[in-house]
Every structure is written in structure tokens, then in C-alpha cells.
Amino acid sequence: MKNLKLRKGVYLPDVGIDYPTDDPYARLVPVRKLRDLKFDDTYTYLDDSLSFRLQHILADLVVYVPLMLSDVFRYGMRFRNRKVLRKYRREFAGGVIAVCNHCYPHDGAAVARILGHRLRTPMLQDHFNGDQAWYLKYFGGIPVPDDFGGLRKFNEAFDEIHRRKEWILVFPEARNWHFYKPVKPFRKGAFTMAYKYGVPVLPLNISYRERKGIYRLFGKPEIPLLTLTVGEPLFPDRSRPRKDEVERLLREAHASVCDMAGIIENPWPAFWNED
């Protein structure tokens, strides 16, 4: 990959995907549309019904547990630096905005495991009309609407999530590029949310290891094994102007994720001007 420089010994997988070089937000994983839900001000963005709670438990049993087993056997998942969660337990008591690179099919479930929290995650609305809609919803996914009335209700839902001191996971790269090594530019939403609520940003990174030993029995040789690392938190300074502080949080989080990935020089900037 052009202009990518890694620390010595850092593994770079080659899974045969032709990644875009001009658009970091290009969609590589298509959504097969099965329904036509409208994400406006009539949609329930934060569901507290008994049905939701029961299906949330069912999703854990029929999807989350198999994904956990897949992480163990297929991806050889390792967790690193969990001590951060103990070190900052008091600072995290009011909630956290976790941010992570978006690089394999069920990275959200892996992040939930390492953090030990149920997570609320803003997601592209198209996914909630696709074939994975049931699990994404009951995992904790909330569609990001493009309707003004829907966006107001979406924001109200996250205001309530913050009031409850729940943890929020955002993939600021926006698009899932499977087993991509560089860190794509981050969008501002997670950092705007951290500033608004006055909660820490917690960077995480999923990095890769060469498939060796017994793990060759559980996956193709080119598909890497995975390591999920917790970084040091970043704390918003709300005495500073919102625009400046959001940009600082974004750039420092992006640099942290690159560092955990073993990247010395990253081909993408921290922020991408889409205009």
C-alpha cells in the first residue's frame, strides 16, 4: 500500500481485496435490502419495551455467543491493555465514547467483549433494512437518519443514553473494509458527542497477526488472526471552543489508533474534507 510505513515486525495481511485509494468512505460491503422501514420521527430509536429486552437476550444466545466462539477459534482473538479499564474506572463511570477501526465482520461484538459493557452504536440506516437488521438492532445498533425529524429523535435518544450513563461505540471510519491495515480518516460525530456530553473518548484498535499453527485448521491462510487493544482515554476540555476541541480529539484519537496498529506513516489524513 502506497505511503504506508509500519514498525518492524508488524504484520500486513494480503486478502486479495482491491481497496479504493481515492474515497475512504466507499462502501465495499453491499447491503441486501429486504424491507423499507422509514427512519423519520415516527421510528423508535430507543426501545424500552419488554419485547426489545427479551429479543436482546435472545440475540446474545443465538448470535453473540457463536460470534464469540468464532473470534476464539477462527480469528484467534487476543485482548491487550485491559488494565486501562481498571485504571480509569472512576472517570468512565459517567459513560464513554469508544472509537475503533472498522475492519472485520463482527468487530462491534468483539469491542463489547473487551469493554464488558452493552453498547449503543450509531449505524448506517441502510443496514436496518438489510438481512442483518434483527441482530444489529438487538445488539444495540441505532440507525442514523437522513430525515430532519428523525435526526431530532435520534439525538434525543442519545441524550437519554448518556443520561443513563451507558457506553457508546462509534466506528468513525464509517465503512467496514475487511482486514484493511491503514487507518482511514475519521468523521467528527463521535468527538462532537464526547464534547457535548463531557465524557472521555476511548480509542481501540484491531490489528493483525499471521495465521499459524492450529489456527490454519479454522480459516484460510490469507485471513489474519486478530488482536484488539485498548488505548489511553482522551478527555474533552469544554472550556475550549467546541470546533477546536472536537478537532483535537479527532486527531489525537486517530494518531492513537495508528500507533496501536504499528503504523509510522499512514496514507490517509486524520480528517477527510468531503466537500
SETINU-334132 format. One record per residue (C-alpha): y, z, x. Coordinates in steps of 0.05 Angstrom, whole numbers, plus 5000, padded with zeros to 4 digits. Layout:
+------+------+------+
|   c2 |   c3 |   c1 |
+------+------+------+
|    Y |    Z |    X |
...
+------+------+------+
This chain:
+------+------+------+
|   c2 |   c3 |   c1 |
+------+------+------+
| 5000 | 5000 | 5000 |
| 5066 | 4978 | 5029 |
| 5112 | 5032 | 5057 |
| 5062 | 5088 | 5044 |
| 5052 | 5135 | 5103 |
| 5002 | 5192 | 5100 |
| 4988 | 5252 | 5143 |
| 4929 | 5245 | 5190 |
| 4863 | 5254 | 5155 |
| 4890 | 5244 | 5084 |
| 4842 | 5200 | 5043 |
| 4867 | 5137 | 5009 |
| 4818 | 5111 | 4956 |
| 4809 | 5037 | 4940 |
| 4782 | 5029 | 4869 |
| 4799 | 4955 | 4862 |
| 4859 | 4963 | 4816 |
| 4919 | 4916 | 4827 |
| 4975 | 4966 | 4816 |
| 5045 | 4940 | 4798 |
| 5097 | 4942 | 4853 |
| 5160 | 4928 | 4812 |
| 5152 | 4971 | 4749 |
| 5128 | 5043 | 4758 |
| 5123 | 5052 | 4682 |
| 5078 | 4992 | 4668 |
| 5020 | 5010 | 4622 |
| 4952 | 4998 | 4655 |
| 4910 | 5035 | 4603 |
| 4916 | 5000 | 4536 |
| 4913 | 5038 | 4470 |
| 4867 | 5010 | 4416 |
| 4907 | 5021 | 4352 |
| 4865 | 5047 | 4294 |
| 4917 | 5076 | 4247 |
| 4991 | 5071 | 4231 |
| 5020 | 5141 | 4229 |
| 5095 | 5145 | 4227 |
| 5128 | 5194 | 4275 |
| 5191 | 5209 | 4237 |
| 5220 | 5273 | 4206 |
| 5160 | 5278 | 4159 |
| 5109 | 5286 | 4215 |
| 5084 | 5356 | 4231 |
| 5099 | 5363 | 4306 |
| 5078 | 5436 | 4310 |
| 5019 | 5450 | 4265 |
| 5003 | 5523 | 4250 |
| 4953 | 5510 | 4195 |
| 4883 | 5541 | 4191 |
| 4854 | 5470 | 4196 |
| 4891 | 5458 | 4261 |
| 4867 | 5524 | 4291 |
| 4795 | 5510 | 4272 |
| 4796 | 5439 | 4299 |
| 4829 | 5465 | 4362 |
| 4768 | 5508 | 4374 |
| 4721 | 5451 | 4356 |
| 4757 | 5405 | 4406 |
| 4743 | 5457 | 4460 |
| 4669 | 5457 | 4444 |
| 4656 | 5383 | 4435 |
| 4706 | 5353 | 4485 |
| 4736 | 5404 | 4532 |
| 4670 | 5434 | 4556 |
| 4639 | 5365 | 4571 |
| 4703 | 5346 | 4608 |
| 4698 | 5409 | 4649 |
| 4626 | 5392 | 4668 |
| 4648 | 5321 | 4685 |
| 4700 | 5349 | 4732 |
| 4649 | 5393 | 4766 |
| 4594 | 5340 | 4775 |
| 4628 | 5272 | 4772 |
| 4693 | 5289 | 4807 |
| 4674 | 5350 | 4849 |
| 4738 | 5382 | 4826 |
| 4767 | 5435 | 4872 |
| 4826 | 5480 | 4857 |
| 4875 | 5501 | 4911 |
| 4931 | 5553 | 4916 |
| 4917 | 5591 | 4852 |
| 4949 | 5651 | 4886 |
| 5017 | 5623 | 4863 |
| 4998 | 5641 | 4792 |
| 4987 | 5714 | 4811 |
| 5048 | 5717 | 4857 |
| 5096 | 5695 | 4803 |
| 5062 | 5727 | 4743 |
| 5126 | 5762 | 4720 |
| 5170 | 5701 | 4730 |
| 5122 | 5659 | 4689 |
| 5118 | 5709 | 4631 |
| 5172 | 5673 | 4591 |
| 5139 | 5605 | 4597 |
| 5130 | 5549 | 4648 |
| 5142 | 5474 | 4652 |
| 5083 | 5447 | 4693 |
| 5090 | 5377 | 4722 |
| 5034 | 5337 | 4754 |
| 5019 | 5266 | 4777 |
| 4982 | 5227 | 4723 |
| 4922 | 5195 | 4756 |
| 4855 | 5202 | 4721 |
| 4828 | 5201 | 4650 |
| 4829 | 5275 | 4633 |
| 4878 | 5306 | 4682 |
| 4910 | 5348 | 4626 |
| 4846 | 5386 | 4615 |
| 4839 | 5400 | 4689 |
| 4910 | 5427 | 4693 |
| 4896 | 5472 | 4633 |
| 4835 | 5500 | 4670 |
| 4872 | 5516 | 4735 |
| 4931 | 5548 | 4698 |
| 4887 | 5587 | 4650 |
| 4933 | 5571 | 4591 |
| 4932 | 5529 | 4529 |
| 4985 | 5476 | 4540 |
| 5032 | 5437 | 4496 |
| 5042 | 5367 | 4523 |
| 5091 | 5313 | 4501 |
| 5054 | 5246 | 4499 |
| 5068 | 5174 | 4482 |
| 5066 | 5167 | 4407 |
| 5020 | 5105 | 4411 |
| 4962 | 5150 | 4433 |
| 4963 | 5186 | 4366 |
| 4946 | 5121 | 4331 |
| 4890 | 5105 | 4380 |
| 4817 | 5123 | 4389 |
| 4832 | 5189 | 4426 |
| 4882 | 5215 | 4376 |
| 4838 | 5271 | 4349 |
| 4826 | 5304 | 4417 |
| 4896 | 5293 | 4442 |
| 4926 | 5327 | 4382 |
| 4879 | 5387 | 4384 |
| 4884 | 5393 | 4459 |
| 4958 | 5407 | 4448 |
| 4990 | 5338 | 4451 |
| 5054 | 5325 | 4413 |
| 5078 | 5253 | 4403 |
| 5147 | 5235 | 4429 |
| 5180 | 5196 | 4372 |
| 5229 | 5139 | 4378 |
| 5258 | 5155 | 4310 |
| 5322 | 5197 | 4309 |
| 5299 | 5243 | 4253 |
| 5231 | 5250 | 4286 |
| 5264 | 5267 | 4353 |
| 5303 | 5323 | 4320 |
| 5238 | 5353 | 4292 |
| 5204 | 5343 | 4360 |
| 5260 | 5382 | 4394 |
| 5255 | 5437 | 4342 |
| 5180 | 5442 | 4355 |
| 5191 | 5452 | 4429 |
| 5245 | 5503 | 4415 |
| 5193 | 5543 | 4376 |
| 5141 | 5533 | 4431 |
| 5190 | 5562 | 4481 |
| 5206 | 5620 | 4434 |
| 5132 | 5636 | 4433 |
| 5131 | 5634 | 4510 |
| 5077 | 5581 | 4511 |
| 5067 | 5537 | 4572 |
| 5085 | 5464 | 4572 |
| 5054 | 5408 | 4612 |
| 5092 | 5343 | 4626 |
| 5069 | 5283 | 4665 |
| 5137 | 5258 | 4690 |
| 5108 | 5193 | 4718 |
| 5097 | 5175 | 4644 |
| 5039 | 5126 | 4654 |
| 4968 | 5141 | 4678 |
| 4950 | 5097 | 4738 |
| 4878 | 5116 | 4754 |
| 4869 | 5142 | 4826 |
| 4937 | 5118 | 4849 |
| 4958 | 5152 | 4913 |
| 5035 | 5146 | 4917 |
| 5077 | 5188 | 4871 |
| 5115 | 5145 | 4821 |
| 5187 | 5161 | 4800 |
| 5196 | 5220 | 4753 |
| 5231 | 5217 | 4687 |
| 5281 | 5272 | 4671 |
| 5252 | 5302 | 4607 |
| 5212 | 5358 | 4639 |
| 5271 | 5381 | 4681 |
| 5321 | 5377 | 4624 |
| 5273 | 5421 | 4585 |
| 5268 | 5471 | 4642 |
| 5344 | 5475 | 4647 |
| 5352 | 5482 | 4572 |
| 5301 | 5539 | 4566 |
| 5315 | 5572 | 4633 |
| 5241 | 5571 | 4654 |
| 5210 | 5552 | 4721 |
| 5183 | 5483 | 4739 |
| 5113 | 5488 | 4768 |
| 5093 | 5427 | 4809 |
| 5019 | 5408 | 4815 |
| 4984 | 5351 | 4850 |
| 4917 | 5317 | 4842 |
| 4894 | 5288 | 4908 |
| 4831 | 5252 | 4931 |
| 4771 | 5262 | 4975 |
| 4718 | 5212 | 4997 |
| 4655 | 5214 | 4955 |
| 4599 | 5242 | 4999 |
| 4533 | 5278 | 4996 |
| 4503 | 5297 | 4929 |
| 4565 | 5271 | 4892 |
| 4541 | 5200 | 4907 |
| 4489 | 5212 | 4853 |
| 4542 | 5224 | 4799 |
| 4592 | 5168 | 4809 |
| 4609 | 5101 | 4841 |
| 4623 | 5105 | 4916 |
| 4694 | 5080 | 4908 |
| 4713 | 5133 | 4856 |
| 4742 | 5192 | 4894 |
| 4730 | 5266 | 4887 |
| 4790 | 5307 | 4865 |
| 4830 | 5367 | 4888 |
| 4882 | 5400 | 4843 |
| 4934 | 5441 | 4880 |
| 4988 | 5488 | 4853 |
| 5055 | 5485 | 4887 |
| 5112 | 5535 | 4893 |
| 5154 | 5540 | 4830 |
| 5226 | 5516 | 4824 |
| 5276 | 5558 | 4785 |
| 5335 | 5527 | 4748 |
| 5405 | 5552 | 4762 |
| 5440 | 5547 | 4696 |
| 5507 | 5567 | 4727 |
| 5509 | 5496 | 4755 |
| 5525 | 5434 | 4713 |
| 5464 | 5410 | 4674 |
| 5464 | 5339 | 4703 |
| 5467 | 5363 | 4775 |
| 5414 | 5416 | 4766 |
| 5366 | 5371 | 4728 |
| 5371 | 5320 | 4785 |
| 5358 | 5375 | 4837 |
| 5297 | 5400 | 4800 |
| 5270 | 5329 | 4793 |
| 5280 | 5311 | 4866 |
| 5251 | 5376 | 4892 |
| 5191 | 5372 | 4846 |
| 5178 | 5300 | 4867 |
| 5182 | 5320 | 4940 |
| 5134 | 5378 | 4928 |
| 5082 | 5334 | 4894 |
| 5087 | 5283 | 4951 |
| 5078 | 5338 | 5002 |
| 5016 | 5366 | 4967 |
| 4988 | 5295 | 4966 |
| 4996 | 5290 | 5042 |
| 5049 | 5236 | 5036 |
| 5100 | 5230 | 5093 |
| 5134 | 5167 | 5066 |
| 5129 | 5149 | 4992 |
| 5141 | 5077 | 4969 |
| 5176 | 5099 | 4905 |
| 5241 | 5137 | 4898 |
| 5243 | 5204 | 4861 |
| 5282 | 5173 | 4804 |
| 5280 | 5103 | 4776 |
| 5341 | 5072 | 4743 |
| 5312 | 5033 | 4684 |
| 5378 | 5000 | 4665 |
+------+------+------+
